Amino acid sequence: MFYYFFGKQFETEGRKRELRCRKKAHEVYLEVKSEIERCLAYLKEKRENDPYRSFLTGVTYHASHGFETEIPTFEL
């Protein structure tokens, strides 16, 4: 099973000059890295609590609800 979550956008348009500065570019890097780590931690938590995580429970759900039915997911 795959889990997807898209975090906040980072606007870089119009920041070309600013991002040429090593210090400013590093600050942006750390901000992006922090957001990615936050999103991954969130997904890992949701994955651990997913009642349909295992192959068997997913197949059982499809067998009882139809194979075209999507398995329920967590609320964002």
N, C-alpha and C positions, 0 to 999 in steps of 0.2 A: 504494500500500500504506500502511496506517495502523499505527502502532506505539503501543501503550498501556503505561503502567507507572504504578502507583499507589504513591506513596511512603508514608511514615509518616503516621499520623493526628495531628492536633493537637487536643487537648481544650481547648475553650473554655467548656464548661458549668461554671457556678459561678465564672467569672472575670470576670463583668460589672463589678464594682467595680474590680478590678485593671486591666482594660483601658480604663477611663476615664482612667487616668493616661497622659498622652501618651508619657512615657518608656517605661513598661511596654508600651504598645501598639506602640511602635516596635520594641522588642526582639522581640516576638512576630512582627511584620511581617518583620523581618530573618531570623528563624529560618525562617519559612515560605518566604520568598523564596529562601533558601539551599537548602532542601530541593527546591524546584521546579527551581532551576538544576542541582542535582546529578542529579535525575531526567532532565532534558532532555539533559544531557551524556552520561549513560549510554545513553539511547535513540539519540542521534546516533551514538555509537560503534558500537552494535549495528547500526544501519541501514547504516553504511559497510561493515560486515563481513558483511552479509546476502547469501548467494549467490543468493537468489531475489528480490532487490530490483527488478530490472528487469522490465518487463512481459513481455518475451520469455521469460525464464527461468521466470517464473510460469506462463505459458501452456503452455510446454513441459512443465513438471512436471505440470500438470493433464491435459494430453493423454496423458501416459504413465501416470498414476496414477488417472485419473478426475476428472471435474470436481466431484464432491461431496467429494473428499478435501481436507483442509486442508494447506496448504503448511507444512513444518516451520518452527519458529521457534527462537529462541535460548533457552538455559536461563537462569533467573533466579538 
